[in-house]
Amino acid sequence: MATPVTIPTGRRVRRQAQTREGILRAALGLFARQGFFATTVEQITEAADVGKGTFFNYFPTKEHVLAGFGELQLTKVKAVLGAVGGQPVSAALRRLMHELAVEPGKSPALVRSLLGANLSSKPLRQLMKRNLGRGRRLLTDAIRAAQRRGEIRRELGAAELAWHFQQVYFGTLLLWALHPPSNLARRFEETFEVFWGGVGTGSAGRGEEPTR
């Protein structure tokens, strides 16, 4: 009797992550072209080249794809803020703004579709609020640490500044999506300069230039 072939756990986990990301990115591509509500699960599975069973193994519903996108964005917040190290927090916040815009910045239509889907569905709004809250707590911790180092004005509340950072990000993204074409990276640069000018104690600390 032949011995069953087993896949090492590490490789299995990597394959599962690749499959999940492939489904997510295929869905985002469809949302950008035809909108969230016009996209079906069948179209997503065809674009991702997987079966419907595989799709439902990773996403119970189409709406959960948007939750997956939120988790992807939250992972970026953790990665960027967790790697601050000795660099100025202004450089980290600047980079975070650009990193969060990588996927939605590929298409104004995608931004409109994502925001429209989240705002029109109570369950999706709840998921979005939860992810935003988690990201805001991470931002609050980073800002509070920067205040202790003297990089950010101490008379401003860290939690309130984290809220304002999210407002700056979403406001810039929405206006870009409503008034294309324009250079999103440049818009974020200009907006960040205004934000930092109001909260920082010194220069904006450009550090490493963000990827365009």
C-alpha positions as CSV (number, residue, x, y, z in Angstrom):
1,M,0.0,0.0,0.0
2,A,1.4,3.3,-1.0
3,T,2.4,5.8,1.7
4,P,0.3,9.0,1.6
5,V,2.2,12.0,0.5
6,T,2.3,14.6,3.3
7,I,3.1,18.3,2.8
8,P,5.3,19.9,5.5
9,T,3.3,22.2,7.7
10,G,5.3,25.3,6.8
11,R,4.8,24.7,3.1
12,R,1.1,24.0,3.6
13,V,0.7,27.3,5.5
14,R,2.5,29.2,2.7
15,R,0.3,27.7,0.0
16,Q,-2.8,28.5,2.0
17,A,-1.6,32.1,2.4
18,Q,-0.8,32.3,-1.3
19,T,-4.2,30.9,-2.3
20,R,-6.0,33.3,0.0
21,E,-4.1,36.3,-1.3
22,G,-4.7,35.2,-4.9
23,I,-8.5,35.1,-4.2
24,L,-8.4,38.5,-2.5
25,R,-6.4,40.2,-5.3
26,A,-8.6,38.6,-8.0
27,A,-11.7,40.0,-6.2
28,L,-10.2,43.5,-5.8
29,G,-9.4,43.5,-9.5
30,L,-13.0,42.7,-10.3
31,F,-14.3,45.2,-7.8
32,A,-12.2,47.9,-9.5
33,R,-13.6,47.0,-13.0
34,Q,-17.3,46.4,-12.3
35,G,-18.0,47.3,-8.7
36,F,-18.5,45.2,-5.6
37,F,-22.3,44.6,-6.0
38,A,-22.0,43.5,-9.6
39,T,-19.3,41.0,-8.9
40,T,-20.3,37.4,-8.2
41,V,-18.5,34.7,-6.3
42,E,-18.4,32.7,-9.5
43,Q,-16.5,35.5,-11.3
44,I,-14.0,35.7,-8.4
45,T,-13.3,32.0,-8.4
46,E,-12.8,32.1,-12.2
47,A,-10.5,35.0,-12.0
48,A,-8.5,33.4,-9.2
49,D,-8.6,29.9,-10.9
50,V,-10.0,28.1,-7.9
51,G,-13.2,26.2,-7.1
52,K,-16.1,27.6,-5.2
53,G,-15.3,25.2,-2.4
54,T,-11.8,26.7,-2.1
55,F,-13.3,30.2,-2.0
56,F,-15.6,29.4,0.8
57,N,-12.8,27.7,2.8
58,Y,-11.2,31.1,3.0
59,F,-14.1,33.6,2.8
60,P,-17.6,32.5,4.0
61,T,-19.2,35.2,1.9
62,K,-18.2,37.8,-0.7
63,E,-18.5,40.4,2.0
64,H,-15.7,38.7,4.0
65,V,-13.4,39.5,1.1
66,L,-13.6,43.1,2.2
67,A,-12.9,42.0,5.7
68,G,-9.8,40.3,4.4
69,F,-8.7,43.5,2.7
70,G,-9.1,45.3,6.0
71,E,-6.9,42.7,7.7
72,L,-4.3,43.2,5.0
73,Q,-4.3,46.9,5.7
74,L,-4.0,46.3,9.4
75,T,-1.0,44.0,8.8
76,K,0.7,46.9,7.1
77,V,0.0,49.2,10.1
78,K,1.6,46.6,12.4
79,A,4.6,46.1,10.1
80,V,5.4,49.8,9.5
81,L,4.9,51.0,13.1
82,G,6.6,47.9,14.4
83,A,9.7,48.7,12.4
84,V,10.1,52.3,13.6
85,G,13.3,51.6,15.5
86,G,15.5,54.6,15.6
87,Q,13.9,56.5,12.6
88,P,11.8,59.5,13.2
89,V,8.1,58.7,13.7
90,S,7.3,61.2,10.9
91,A,9.1,59.0,8.4
92,A,7.1,56.0,9.6
93,L,3.8,57.8,9.4
94,R,4.6,59.2,6.0
95,R,5.5,55.7,4.7
96,L,2.4,54.2,6.3
97,M,0.2,56.6,4.4
98,H,1.7,55.5,1.2
99,E,1.7,51.8,2.0
100,L,-2.0,51.8,2.9
101,A,-2.7,53.4,-0.5
102,V,-0.9,50.7,-2.6
103,E,-4.0,48.6,-3.4
104,P,-6.8,51.2,-3.4
105,G,-4.5,53.6,-5.2
106,K,-4.5,51.4,-8.3
107,S,-8.0,52.5,-9.2
108,P,-10.3,55.4,-8.2
109,A,-13.2,53.0,-9.1
110,L,-11.9,50.5,-6.6
111,V,-11.8,53.1,-3.8
112,R,-15.4,54.1,-4.6
113,S,-16.5,50.5,-4.7
114,L,-14.8,49.6,-1.4
115,L,-16.2,52.6,0.4
116,G,-19.6,52.2,-1.1
117,A,-19.8,48.5,-0.1
118,N,-18.7,49.3,3.5
119,L,-21.0,52.2,3.9
120,S,-24.1,50.4,2.6
121,S,-23.8,47.3,4.7
122,K,-24.1,47.3,8.5
123,P,-22.1,44.1,9.0
124,L,-19.3,45.5,6.8
125,R,-19.4,48.8,8.6
126,Q,-19.0,46.9,11.9
127,L,-16.0,45.0,10.5
128,M,-14.5,48.2,9.1
129,K,-15.0,50.0,12.5
130,R,-13.3,47.1,14.3
131,N,-10.3,47.2,12.0
132,L,-10.1,50.9,12.2
133,G,-10.2,50.8,15.9
134,R,-7.4,48.2,16.1
135,G,-5.3,50.3,13.7
136,R,-6.0,53.5,15.8
137,R,-4.8,51.8,18.9
138,L,-1.5,50.9,17.2
139,L,-1.2,54.5,16.0
140,T,-2.0,55.8,19.4
141,D,0.9,53.8,20.9
142,A,3.3,55.0,18.3
143,I,2.3,58.6,18.7
144,R,2.5,58.5,22.5
145,A,6.0,57.0,22.2
146,A,7.0,59.8,19.8
147,Q,5.6,62.4,22.3
148,R,7.8,61.0,25.0
149,R,10.8,61.4,22.6
150,G,9.8,65.0,21.9
151,E,8.9,64.4,18.2
152,I,5.2,65.3,18.6
153,R,3.6,68.1,20.6
154,R,2.7,66.7,24.0
155,E,-0.3,68.9,24.6
156,L,-2.2,67.0,21.9
157,G,-3.9,63.7,22.9
158,A,-2.3,60.7,21.2
159,A,-5.6,59.0,20.6
160,E,-7.1,62.1,19.1
161,L,-4.1,62.5,16.8
162,A,-4.4,58.8,15.7
163,W,-8.1,59.6,14.8
164,H,-7.0,62.7,12.8
165,F,-4.3,60.6,11.0
166,Q,-7.0,58.2,9.8
167,Q,-9.2,61.2,8.8
168,V,-6.4,62.6,6.7
169,Y,-5.8,59.3,5.0
170,F,-9.4,58.5,4.1
171,G,-10.2,62.1,3.2
172,T,-7.3,62.3,0.8
173,L,-8.2,58.9,-0.7
174,L,-11.8,59.8,-1.2
175,L,-11.2,63.2,-2.8
176,W,-8.7,61.5,-5.1
177,A,-11.2,58.9,-6.1
178,L,-13.9,61.5,-6.7
179,H,-11.6,63.9,-8.8
180,P,-9.3,61.8,-10.9
181,P,-6.9,62.0,-12.6
182,S,-4.3,63.2,-10.3
183,N,-1.1,61.9,-8.7
184,L,-2.2,60.2,-5.4
185,A,1.4,60.0,-4.1
186,R,1.8,63.7,-4.5
187,R,-1.5,64.4,-2.8
188,F,-0.5,62.3,0.2
189,E,2.9,64.1,0.4
190,E,1.2,67.5,0.4
191,T,-1.4,66.4,2.9
192,F,1.1,64.9,5.2
193,E,3.2,68.1,5.2
194,V,0.1,70.0,6.5
195,F,-0.7,67.3,9.1
196,W,2.9,67.1,10.4
197,G,3.1,70.9,10.4
198,G,0.4,70.9,13.0
199,V,1.5,68.1,15.2
200,G,5.3,67.8,14.9
201,T,7.9,69.7,16.9
202,G,10.4,69.9,14.0
203,S,10.8,69.1,10.3
204,A,8.8,66.4,8.6
205,G,11.8,64.1,8.6
206,R,11.5,62.6,5.1
207,G,13.8,59.7,5.7
208,E,13.4,57.0,3.0
209,E,11.3,58.1,0.1
210,P,8.1,56.1,-0.3
211,T,7.7,53.7,-3.2
212,R,5.6,55.3,-6.0
